[in-house]
Amino acid sequence: MSVTTTTIETTIFKALEQLEAEPDSISREAGFEQLDIDSLDLAELAQIIDEEYGVKIKGADMESLKTVGDVIDYVAARAA
């Protein structure tokens, strides 16, 4: 399966829903604070991304990723 920005976006949106973000609020522009996603949720999201795409998000990188779109772009740039 080829990794596209669309597949990454779908995976991340589903993961955020599992982390109890309001589905109607999830968008590329949405910030994690706005989605009520805390640092523990972000760690879980990073684990899902690692399992799904083999992309490890370091703590320092995670701090600079402020929106859902930032994470999607980060993964897209590093996914095999």
Summary of the structure (lengths in Angstrom):
residues: 80
radius of gyration: 11.3
end to end distance: 10.6
largest distance: 32.2
contacts: 208
relative contact order: 0.21
helix: 61%
strand: 2%
